[in-house]
Amino acid sequence: MTEGAFTYNGGKVDPGETANIRYSISETYLGDPIRVPVTIVNGTEPGPTIFLSAAAHGDELNGIEVVREVAFEWEHDDLHGTLILLPVLNVPAFLFQQRYLPIYDRDLNRSFPGDQTSTSAKRMAYQLFKNFMEPADLGIDFHTSTRGRTNMLHVRADMADEEVSRLAHAFGSHVIIDSEGSEGTLRREATDVGAPTITIEMGEAHRFQRPLIDRALDGVASVFAEYGLWPDEPVHWPGWRTIIDTKHKTWLRSDAGGLVEMHVERGDMVEEGAPIATISNPFKTETTHVEAPFTGLLVGVLENPVVYPGNPLCHIVELDDRTRRAFSGTLVDSHEEHRGRKS
């Protein structure tokens, strides 16, 4: 809970002020600073401190636009609390438009909370975590699928943690995947130090996808309402919701190499035994048919139509009878009018 100035190593932001800074977290081979853009908005009224972060993987772009719009297109005159807005965490990877840090190909999102005496990745993670994540009361970390796949918008959260569960519900997505998160991930490590954090998965790498960005902005507005940053705004109810544990989801993987014809799209509901994909060789003399192992929702699907044996084809989650009825054939990824505040 912020009451008064927000401080970080090198500066402070008083109530009613906004600061755009480029925070140095490392150096290049030439000794030049590697600087991460950070916007800090300190409201005039006391309230929670929340961080919004994106591009921990440098090619995941949708979240960047979510964070930028919250920073520069929303009104903050009556904000109760403090926003820490980090649109591009992994600047070196972003500059090369690749997933991992160019330095030894390390994953920044397996390097938190960091270590100031360890690898380059952990030193960068330490600077970010110590100054901008650990001081927060809660956090939202935006991601997309990796290259060649796409995800419907959904939340990933440790639902066994009461405060994380509250945050996940407040975001208002149709699907929440319940998992603790891998060691070193931002959401797990921030939660462990008292800043409950969720991951938002949305769309594909190397893209701005406007419908998903708008729906994520709705989710952020709903979180602001739930936690009193916008005390006069309503919390968003998505219409239906399902919480999926690890026992009720699976990745369908290819048993053959070849060219893939997908028969489904992200957000589709498929019945058990329904065709998912057909894999064939260049001559179409050999084909492999892939079917749904159970009735479920396709959270993620392949976009790049070539596979080796073992490559993922789709991420399917099982739906109970009540959720199937609520779904009622609605296109989960249809565009919804953005309800966030804009100036």
C-alpha positions as CSV (number, residue, x, y, z in Angstrom):
1,M,0.0,0.0,0.0
2,T,1.6,3.3,-1.2
3,E,1.1,6.3,1.0
4,G,3.5,9.0,0.0
5,A,6.4,8.8,-2.5
6,F,7.3,5.7,-4.4
7,T,11.0,5.1,-4.2
8,Y,13.4,3.1,-6.3
9,N,17.2,2.9,-6.5
10,G,18.0,6.3,-8.1
11,G,14.8,8.2,-7.6
12,K,11.3,8.8,-6.2
13,V,7.9,9.7,-7.5
14,D,5.7,11.8,-5.3
15,P,1.9,11.5,-5.1
16,G,0.2,13.1,-8.1
17,E,3.4,12.7,-10.2
18,T,4.2,10.5,-13.2
19,A,7.7,9.6,-14.1
20,N,9.0,8.1,-17.4
21,I,12.4,6.6,-16.8
22,R,14.9,4.5,-18.6
23,Y,16.3,2.3,-15.8
24,S,19.8,0.8,-16.3
25,I,19.9,-2.9,-15.6
26,S,23.2,-4.0,-17.3
27,E,25.7,-3.0,-19.9
28,T,26.5,-4.0,-23.5
29,Y,29.9,-5.4,-24.7
30,L,30.9,-1.8,-25.3
31,G,30.0,-0.7,-21.8
32,D,26.9,1.2,-22.8
33,P,23.9,0.9,-20.5
34,I,21.0,-1.5,-21.2
35,R,18.0,0.5,-20.1
36,V,14.5,-0.7,-19.5
37,P,11.6,1.8,-20.0
38,V,9.5,2.2,-16.8
39,T,6.5,4.5,-16.2
40,I,5.5,5.1,-12.6
41,V,2.2,6.8,-11.9
42,N,1.7,7.7,-8.3
43,G,-1.9,8.6,-7.6
44,T,-3.1,11.5,-5.5
45,E,-4.9,9.1,-3.1
46,P,-3.3,6.2,-1.2
47,G,-4.0,2.7,-2.4
48,P,-2.3,-0.5,-3.7
49,T,0.8,-0.6,-5.8
50,I,0.5,-2.8,-8.9
51,F,3.0,-3.7,-11.5
52,L,2.1,-4.5,-15.1
53,S,4.9,-6.1,-17.1
54,A,5.3,-7.4,-20.7
55,A,7.9,-8.8,-23.1
56,A,9.9,-10.9,-20.6
57,H,10.2,-12.8,-23.8
58,G,11.4,-10.3,-26.4
59,D,9.1,-11.4,-29.3
60,E,5.9,-11.3,-27.2
61,L,4.3,-8.0,-28.3
62,N,0.6,-7.9,-27.4
63,G,1.3,-7.1,-23.7
64,I,3.5,-4.2,-24.7
65,E,0.5,-2.3,-26.1
66,V,-1.6,-3.2,-23.1
67,V,0.9,-1.7,-20.7
68,R,1.6,1.4,-22.9
69,E,-2.1,2.2,-23.2
70,V,-2.6,2.0,-19.4
71,A,0.3,4.3,-19.1
72,F,-0.4,6.9,-21.7
73,E,-4.1,6.7,-22.8
74,W,-5.9,6.2,-19.5
75,E,-6.8,9.0,-17.2
76,H,-5.1,8.8,-13.8
77,D,-6.5,11.9,-12.1
78,D,-8.5,10.0,-9.5
79,L,-6.1,7.0,-9.2
80,H,-6.0,5.5,-5.7
81,G,-2.6,3.9,-5.5
82,T,0.5,3.5,-7.7
83,L,1.1,1.9,-11.1
84,I,4.5,0.5,-12.1
85,L,4.4,0.0,-15.8
86,L,7.1,-2.0,-17.6
87,P,6.2,-2.5,-21.3
88,V,9.5,-4.2,-22.3
89,L,11.3,-6.2,-19.6
90,N,13.7,-8.0,-21.9
91,V,15.2,-5.2,-23.9
92,P,18.1,-7.1,-25.4
93,A,15.8,-9.8,-26.8
94,F,13.3,-7.2,-27.9
95,L,15.9,-5.4,-29.9
96,F,16.7,-8.7,-31.7
97,Q,13.0,-9.7,-31.9
98,Q,13.8,-13.1,-30.3
99,R,12.4,-14.9,-27.3
100,Y,15.5,-15.3,-25.1
101,L,18.3,-13.1,-24.1
102,P,21.0,-13.0,-26.8
103,I,23.5,-13.5,-24.0
104,Y,23.9,-17.3,-23.8
105,D,20.3,-17.7,-24.9
106,R,19.0,-17.5,-21.4
107,D,15.3,-17.2,-20.4
108,L,14.7,-14.0,-18.4
109,N,11.4,-15.6,-17.1
110,R,13.3,-18.4,-15.4
111,S,15.8,-16.0,-13.7
112,F,13.7,-14.2,-11.1
113,P,14.1,-13.1,-8.3
114,G,17.6,-12.7,-9.6
115,D,21.1,-12.6,-8.1
116,Q,23.4,-9.6,-8.4
117,T,26.5,-11.8,-8.3
118,S,25.3,-14.5,-10.8
119,T,24.7,-14.7,-14.5
120,S,23.9,-11.8,-16.8
121,A,20.2,-12.9,-16.8
122,K,20.0,-13.1,-13.1
123,R,21.7,-9.8,-12.6
124,M,19.2,-8.1,-14.9
125,A,16.3,-9.9,-13.2
126,Y,17.6,-8.8,-9.8
127,Q,17.6,-5.1,-10.7
128,L,14.0,-5.3,-12.1
129,F,12.7,-7.5,-9.2
130,K,14.2,-5.5,-6.4
131,N,13.2,-2.1,-7.6
132,F,9.8,-2.7,-9.3
133,M,8.2,-6.1,-8.4
134,E,9.1,-6.7,-4.8
135,P,7.8,-3.3,-3.6
136,A,4.4,-4.0,-5.2
137,D,1.2,-5.3,-3.6
138,L,0.2,-7.3,-6.7
139,G,1.2,-7.8,-10.4
140,I,0.1,-8.8,-13.8
141,D,2.6,-10.2,-16.3
142,F,1.6,-10.4,-20.0
143,H,2.8,-13.1,-22.4
144,T,1.9,-14.6,-25.7
145,S,2.4,-18.1,-27.1
146,T,5.8,-18.8,-28.6
147,R,6.5,-18.4,-32.3
148,G,4.4,-20.7,-34.5
149,R,1.5,-21.1,-32.0
150,T,-1.3,-18.9,-30.7
151,N,-3.2,-18.8,-27.4
152,M,-6.7,-17.6,-26.6
153,L,-6.7,-15.1,-23.8
154,H,-6.5,-16.8,-20.4
155,V,-5.0,-16.5,-17.0
156,R,-2.4,-18.7,-15.4
157,A,-2.4,-18.6,-11.6
158,D,-1.7,-20.5,-8.4
159,M,-5.3,-20.9,-7.3
160,A,-4.3,-22.5,-4.0
161,D,-3.1,-19.0,-2.9
162,E,-6.1,-17.1,-1.8
163,E,-4.8,-13.7,-2.8
164,V,-3.7,-15.0,-6.3
165,S,-7.1,-16.5,-6.7
166,R,-8.8,-13.2,-5.9
167,L,-6.6,-11.5,-8.5
168,A,-7.2,-14.2,-11.2
169,H,-11.0,-13.9,-10.7
170,A,-10.9,-10.1,-10.8
171,F,-9.2,-10.1,-14.2
172,G,-12.4,-11.7,-15.6
173,S,-11.2,-14.2,-18.2
174,H,-13.2,-17.2,-19.3
175,V,-10.4,-19.6,-18.6
176,I,-8.0,-19.8,-15.6
177,I,-5.3,-22.5,-15.7
178,D,-4.4,-23.4,-12.2
179,S,-0.6,-24.0,-11.7
180,E,2.0,-22.8,-9.3
181,G,4.3,-21.8,-12.1
182,S,7.9,-22.9,-12.7
183,E,10.7,-21.9,-10.4
184,G,12.2,-18.6,-11.6
185,T,9.1,-17.3,-13.3
186,L,8.1,-13.8,-12.4
187,R,4.6,-14.7,-11.2
188,R,5.8,-17.4,-8.9
189,E,8.7,-15.5,-7.4
190,A,6.7,-12.2,-6.9
191,T,3.9,-14.2,-5.2
192,D,6.5,-15.8,-2.9
193,V,7.7,-12.4,-1.7
194,G,4.1,-11.1,-1.0
195,A,3.1,-9.6,-4.3
196,P,0.4,-11.9,-5.7
197,T,0.9,-12.1,-9.4
198,I,-0.8,-13.7,-12.4
199,T,0.3,-14.4,-16.0
200,I,-2.0,-13.4,-18.9
201,E,-1.5,-15.5,-22.1
202,M,-2.9,-13.9,-25.2
203,G,-2.3,-14.5,-28.9
204,E,0.9,-15.1,-30.8
205,A,4.4,-13.7,-31.0
206,H,5.5,-10.9,-33.3
207,R,2.0,-9.4,-33.5
208,F,-0.3,-6.6,-32.2
209,Q,-3.7,-8.3,-32.1
210,R,-6.2,-5.6,-31.3
211,P,-9.2,-7.7,-30.1
212,L,-7.0,-9.4,-27.6
213,I,-5.4,-6.2,-26.5
214,D,-8.8,-4.6,-25.9
215,R,-10.0,-7.6,-23.9
216,A,-6.8,-7.6,-21.8
217,L,-7.4,-3.9,-21.1
218,D,-10.9,-4.7,-19.9
219,G,-9.3,-7.2,-17.5
220,V,-6.9,-4.6,-16.1
221,A,-9.7,-2.2,-15.6
222,S,-11.6,-4.9,-13.7
223,V,-8.6,-5.5,-11.5
224,F,-8.3,-1.8,-10.7
225,A,-11.9,-1.8,-9.7
226,E,-11.5,-4.9,-7.5
227,Y,-8.6,-3.5,-5.6
228,G,-9.9,0.1,-5.2
229,L,-7.5,1.8,-7.6
230,W,-10.7,2.9,-9.4
231,P,-13.1,2.6,-6.5
232,D,-16.1,3.8,-8.5
233,E,-15.7,1.3,-11.4
234,P,-17.4,-2.2,-11.6
235,V,-15.6,-5.5,-11.6
236,H,-16.1,-7.4,-14.9
237,W,-17.9,-10.7,-14.9
238,P,-17.0,-12.6,-18.1
239,G,-20.3,-14.5,-18.4
240,W,-18.9,-17.9,-17.8
241,R,-15.6,-19.2,-16.3
242,T,-13.8,-22.5,-16.0
243,I,-10.8,-23.2,-13.7
244,I,-8.6,-26.0,-15.1
245,D,-6.1,-28.0,-13.1
246,T,-3.2,-30.0,-14.6
247,K,-5.3,-33.2,-14.6
248,H,-7.8,-31.8,-17.0
249,K,-5.6,-30.4,-19.8
250,T,-3.1,-31.8,-22.3
251,W,-0.9,-30.9,-25.2
252,L,-1.7,-33.0,-28.3
253,R,1.5,-33.8,-30.0
254,S,2.3,-35.1,-33.5
255,D,3.3,-38.7,-33.9
256,A,4.6,-38.1,-37.4
257,G,6.6,-35.5,-39.2
258,G,5.0,-33.6,-42.1
259,L,2.8,-30.8,-43.2
260,V,-0.2,-30.0,-41.0
261,E,-3.8,-29.1,-41.9
262,M,-5.5,-27.8,-38.8
263,H,-9.3,-28.3,-38.7
264,V,-9.8,-26.1,-35.6
265,E,-9.0,-22.7,-34.3
266,R,-8.1,-21.3,-30.9
267,G,-11.2,-20.8,-28.7
268,D,-13.1,-23.7,-30.5
269,M,-14.9,-26.2,-28.4
270,V,-14.5,-29.7,-29.8
271,E,-16.3,-33.0,-29.0
272,E,-14.5,-36.2,-28.2
273,G,-13.3,-37.9,-31.4
274,A,-13.6,-34.7,-33.5
275,P,-10.9,-34.2,-36.1
276,I,-8.1,-31.8,-34.9
277,A,-5.5,-32.1,-37.6
278,T,-4.3,-34.1,-40.5
279,I,-0.5,-34.6,-41.1
280,S,0.8,-35.7,-44.4
281,N,4.0,-36.2,-46.3
282,P,4.9,-34.0,-49.4
283,F,3.2,-36.5,-51.7
284,K,0.1,-37.0,-49.6
285,T,0.6,-40.7,-49.8
286,E,0.8,-41.1,-46.0
287,T,-1.5,-39.3,-43.6
288,T,-2.0,-39.2,-39.9
289,H,-5.3,-38.1,-38.4
290,V,-5.4,-36.5,-35.0
291,E,-8.7,-36.5,-32.9
292,A,-9.8,-34.9,-29.7
293,P,-9.2,-37.2,-26.8
294,F,-12.1,-35.6,-24.8
295,T,-14.6,-32.8,-25.2
296,G,-12.8,-29.6,-24.5
297,L,-11.8,-26.1,-25.3
298,L,-8.8,-25.3,-27.5
299,V,-6.7,-22.8,-25.5
300,G,-3.7,-22.9,-27.9
301,V,-3.2,-24.2,-31.5
302,L,-0.4,-24.6,-34.0
303,E,0.0,-21.8,-36.6
304,N,3.2,-23.0,-38.3
305,P,2.0,-25.9,-40.5
306,V,5.1,-28.1,-40.3
307,V,6.0,-30.5,-37.5
308,Y,8.5,-33.1,-36.4
309,P,7.3,-36.0,-34.3
310,G,6.6,-34.8,-30.8
311,N,5.9,-31.2,-31.8
312,P,2.7,-29.7,-30.2
313,L,-0.4,-29.4,-32.2
314,C,-2.9,-27.9,-29.7
315,H,-3.5,-27.3,-26.0
316,I,-6.9,-28.7,-25.0
317,V,-8.6,-28.3,-21.7
318,E,-11.5,-30.4,-20.5
319,L,-14.9,-28.7,-19.8
320,D,-17.5,-29.9,-17.4
321,D,-21.2,-30.2,-18.4
322,R,-22.2,-26.8,-16.8
323,T,-19.4,-24.9,-18.6
324,R,-20.2,-26.5,-21.9
325,R,-23.8,-25.3,-21.5
326,A,-22.6,-21.8,-20.6
327,F,-20.2,-21.8,-23.5
328,S,-23.2,-22.4,-25.9
329,G,-21.1,-22.1,-29.0
330,T,-19.9,-18.6,-28.3
331,L,-16.7,-17.6,-30.0
332,V,-14.4,-17.1,-27.0
333,D,-12.1,-14.8,-28.9
334,S,-14.8,-12.5,-30.4
335,H,-14.2,-8.8,-30.0
336,E,-15.7,-7.1,-27.0
337,E,-16.0,-3.3,-26.6
338,H,-13.1,-1.9,-24.5
339,R,-14.4,-0.6,-21.2
340,G,-11.1,0.8,-19.9
341,R,-10.8,4.6,-19.3
342,K,-9.1,6.6,-22.0
343,S,-8.3,10.3,-21.9
